């Protein structure tokens, strides 16, 4: 959550930074993000963006990318003023549509599934186990 007294300033800064992110083929290192995985994902994510336009205020992205004819590219999108009970706040979008997790910076982990801050992949005590592989060794005497 963003403190209401600085909400507009934070939203403006996030929108400004996200608007500068580049989208395109990932073989070009300057691109921040590449295409989504399929036409189906592209259509589903764009449906959520259209829902988001009704449930909030698009401050960055929100349209179809000019590379859309060359792949399933979607510009990073930020939607502000979304009620916590809104459709897009309640469902995982799995695309470049950012939402607030409620995590506090430098306090809660950020990562895991859909950058939700949940699961051992977010860097909690179970994180090390992801780099280990259990083995059993038997010796016949």
N, C-alpha and C positions, 0 to 999 in steps of 0.2 A: 504494500500500500504506500502511496505517496502522500505525504503530509499536505493537506489542502492548501496551506499558505504558499507552497511552492509548486503545486500541481501543474499549473499552466507553463511555468518555466521549464520544468522537467520534461513535459510532453513536447514542448518546442525543441528542446535540445535533442531528445531521442529522435524526433521526426527529422531534424536536420542531419543527424549522423546517419540514420537509416537511408535517407534520400541520396547520400553520397556513395552507398554501397553499389558495387558494380555486379551486374549479372551477365553471364555469358558462358561460353565453353570453358570447362575447368582446366583444359590444357593450357589456357592462358592464365598465368599466375596472378595477374592483377584482379581477376574476377573473384568476388567474395563468395558467390554461390552459382551453381550450375542449374541444369533443368531438374524438375521433379521426375520421378521414375517412369511415369506412363501417362498416356492420354487420360485414362480413368482417374488417376491421382490429380492431374491438371484440372479436369472438369470438377472434381469434388472440392478441391481447394478453392477454385473460383466461385463455386456455389456458396461456400462459407464466407468468402469475401463479400458477395452480394448480400447475404444475410447480415453480415457485420455492418454494411452501409446503412441498413435499417435499424440496427440495434446500437449503433454508436457513431462516431465521427472519424472518418479516415483522415489521418494526418500525414501519412506517407504511403506510397505505393497505391494499391487498390485497383489498378487497371491491368490490362493485358500488356505484357512486355513486347517491345517491337521485334524481338527475336522469336516470337511465338510460332512463326512459320517454319523455323529451323529446329524446333525442339519444344519441349514442354517447360518453357521458362516463365517464371512468375516473379515479379519484383517483390523484395521484402516489403511487407505491409504492416503498418501500425494502425490500430483502431483505438481511439480514446473514448472516454466517457461511456464505457460499457458497464451496465449493471451486472453485479456478480451472478444474478439469476438468469441473465441473457443466454440464449442458445449458444453463442460462440464462446462464452465464458465457461460453460458447463461441459463442452465436448472438446476432445483432443483433435486438433486440425491436421497435424503432421505435415505442415507446409511452412513456408516462410511468412507466417502471420504470427506475429509476436503477441504474447499476452503476459500479464503480470502474474507471477507465481505467489506473491505474498511473502517471498523470502527476503530477509534483510541482508544487504550487501555486507560481506566480510563476517557474517554471523552464521548464516545457513548455507549448506552446500548447494551448488548449482550445477546441474548436469543430469545424468540419468536419462530415463525415457522422456523424450520430447522436452528436454531441459527443464523438467518439472521439479527437480530437486529431490526426487524420491529414488529409492532403490539403492543398492550398494554401488552402482556405477556413479553415484554422485560424490564419492570420495569418503564415505564413512568407514568404520572399522572393518567392514567386510570387503572393502575395495581390493586389498592385497590378494585375497583369494581368487580374484579374477585372473591373476597372473600365474597361478599355480595349477598344476594338474596332478591329481591323485594317482599314485601308482602302487600296485601291490607287487611284492617280490616274494617268491617262494623258493625254497631250497630243498631239494630232495636229499636226505641223508642216507 
